[in-house]
Amino acid sequence: MEAAHRRRGCRETDMIRVVSGRFKGKRIKRVPNMRVRPMPDKLKESLFSIIQQDVRDGLFLDGFAGTGSVGIEALSRGARAAIFIEEFYPAVKIIRSNLEKCGAEDLGRVIHKEFNRAVIQLSKEEARCDMIFLDPPYKLLDERNPLKVISKRGIIKPGGTIILRRHYKTKFAPKYYKAKRITTIGDDSIEFYTG
């Protein structure tokens, strides 16, 4: 799931900033729980420098969304809409609050479900995403492959991009998609797959 943050309250210095785009400089809340690790600004900037052109006008899915900061960054940079999947209810409330703070409530849809169940629901609705970002808990990748349900349920458009953030030491075999690019920054590996 998308930094550990030990304090109960959220001070301005505890917040996350939107890096670029129409919401640039907006500060959004963290989830005050150790389960949630937001993407550091440096890593987020690196990611969006790669995908900037592909984000515009597309449907962006932020899986294991945590604070929703990645999906909100996508909206800020021109995505036409974003879907946020999050199972942890305190995080769901923060995502909704963060969308409201940016004035983006009409652009974001928050699904409060376990990831696989949410993907199944989206498949039944015939949703097709242009880009899917996945930031699962590190241990989840030891137990199951989130790319499997995406492949099985067909929620990525042909030629779309799936992006996976994982710890670089995690042993992970994608199987269902071929990696077209892998970028390692610090302890993070960002992997890009074509749908």
C-alpha positions in Angstrom: 0.0 0.0 0.0 1.0 3.4 -0.9 5.0 6.3 4.8 4.8 5.3 7.7 3.5 8.1 9.9 3.3 7.6 13.6 1.4 10.6 14.8 -2.3 10.7 15.0 -2.8 14.2 13.8 -1.8 15.7 10.4 0.2 18.9 10.6 1.0 20.9 7.5 4.6 19.5 7.6 3.1 16.0 7.7 1.2 16.5 4.4 2.1 15.5 0.9 2.3 18.0 -1.9 1.0 17.7 -5.5 4.2 18.1 -7.6 2.9 19.6 -10.8 -0.1 20.4 -12.9 -3.3 22.2 -12.1 -3.3 21.2 -8.4 0.5 22.0 -8.1 1.4 23.0 -4.5 -1.8 21.6 -3.0 -1.0 19.8 0.3 -2.9 16.6 0.9 -3.3 14.5 4.0 -1.4 11.4 4.9 -3.1 8.4 6.5 -2.0 8.4 10.2 -1.3 4.7 10.2 1.9 2.6 9.7 0.1 0.5 7.1 0.2 3.3 4.6 3.5 4.5 2.9 3.0 7.4 0.5 5.3 7.7 -2.5 8.2 10.1 -1.8 8.1 13.3 -3.9 11.4 12.4 -5.7 10.1 9.0 -6.7 6.7 10.5 -7.8 8.5 13.2 -9.9 10.6 10.4 -11.6 7.5 8.4 -12.3 5.6 11.2 -13.9 8.5 12.4 -15.9 8.3 9.0 -17.6 4.5 8.8 -18.0 3.5 12.4 -18.4 2.5 12.3 -22.1 0.5 9.0 -21.6 -1.5 10.3 -18.6 -3.3 13.1 -20.4 -7.0 12.4 -21.2 -6.8 8.8 -20.0 -8.6 6.8 -17.3 -6.1 6.3 -14.5 -6.5 3.5 -11.9 -4.6 3.9 -8.6 -4.6 0.5 -7.0 -3.8 0.0 -3.3 -4.3 3.8 -3.3 -3.4 4.7 0.3 -3.5 8.5 0.4 -4.5 8.7 -3.3 -1.6 10.9 -4.0 -0.6 9.1 -7.2 -4.0 9.2 -8.7 -4.5 12.9 -7.7 -1.1 13.7 -9.3 -2.4 12.0 -12.5 -5.6 14.1 -12.4 -3.4 17.2 -11.8 -1.4 16.4 -14.9 -4.4 15.9 -17.2 -6.0 12.5 -16.7 -9.7 12.8 -17.5 -10.7 10.6 -14.5 -9.2 8.4 -11.8 -10.4 5.3 -10.0 -8.9 4.7 -6.5 -9.1 1.2 -5.0 -8.5 0.9 -1.3 -9.5 -1.7 1.3 -8.4 0.1 4.5 -11.3 2.4 5.5 -9.3 5.1 7.2 -7.4 5.5 3.9 -10.7 5.6 2.0 -11.8 8.6 4.1 -8.5 10.4 3.5 -8.7 9.8 -0.3 -12.1 11.4 -0.4 -11.0 14.3 1.7 -7.9 14.8 -0.5 -10.0 14.8 -3.7 -12.3 17.4 -2.1 -9.4 19.6 -1.0 -8.3 19.6 -4.7 -11.8 20.3 -6.0 -11.5 17.0 -7.9 -14.5 15.1 -6.4 -16.2 14.8 -9.8 -13.0 13.4 -11.4 -12.3 10.6 -8.8 -14.1 7.5 -7.9 -13.2 5.7 -4.7 -13.9 2.0 -4.4 -13.7 0.6 -0.9 -13.0 -3.0 -1.6 -10.2 -5.6 -1.6 -8.3 -5.2 -4.8 -9.3 -8.4 -6.6 -13.0 -7.8 -5.8 -12.8 -4.2 -7.0 -11.2 -5.4 -10.3 -14.0 -7.9 -10.8 -16.6 -5.2 -10.2 -14.9 -2.9 -12.7 -14.8 -5.7 -15.3 -18.5 -6.3 -14.9 -19.0 -2.6 -15.5 -16.8 -3.0 -18.6 -14.4 -0.4 -17.4 -11.2 -0.1 -19.4 -8.2 1.8 -18.0 -5.5 3.5 -20.0 -3.0 3.3 -17.1 -3.0 1.3 -13.9 -0.6 2.0 -11.0 -0.1 -0.6 -8.3 1.6 0.0 -5.0 0.7 -3.2 -3.0 1.9 -4.0 0.4 5.3 -5.7 -0.1 4.2 -8.9 1.5 1.3 -9.2 -0.9 3.6 -9.9 -3.8 4.9 -13.0 -1.9 1.4 -14.3 -1.7 -0.2 -13.4 -5.0 0.3 -11.5 -8.3 -2.0 -8.5 -8.8 -1.3 -8.6 -12.5 -3.2 -11.9 -12.7 -6.6 -10.5 -12.0 -6.0 -7.5 -14.3 -5.1 -9.9 -17.1 -8.0 -12.3 -16.4 -10.6 -9.5 -16.1 -9.3 -7.4 -19.0 -9.6 -3.9 -17.4 -6.6 -2.5 -19.2 -7.0 -1.2 -22.7 -4.8 -2.8 -25.4 -1.5 -0.9 -25.4 -2.3 0.5 -22.0 0.4 0.7 -19.3 0.5 -1.1 -15.9 3.0 0.3 -13.4 4.2 -1.7 -10.4 6.1 -0.3 -7.4 7.9 -2.8 -5.3 10.9 -3.2 -3.1 13.8 -4.0 -5.4 14.7 -7.2 -3.4 11.2 -8.6 -3.7 11.2 -11.7 -5.8 8.5 -11.3 -8.3 7.7 -13.0 -11.6 5.2 -11.0 -13.6 4.1 -13.9 -15.9 1.0 -12.2 -17.4 2.7 -9.2 -19.0 6.1 -8.4 -20.4 8.1 -5.6 -18.7 9.0 -2.9 -21.1 11.0 -0.8 -18.6 12.3 -1.1 -15.1 13.6 1.9 -13.1 15.3 1.5 -9.7 15.5 4.5 -7.4 16.9 3.8 -3.9 15.0 0.7 -2.6 12.2 1.1 -5.0 11.8 -0.7 -8.3 9.2 0.8 -10.7 8.2 -1.6 -13.4 6.3 -0.8 -16.6 4.2 -3.4 -18.4 2.2 -3.1 -21.6 -1.4 -4.2 -21.6 
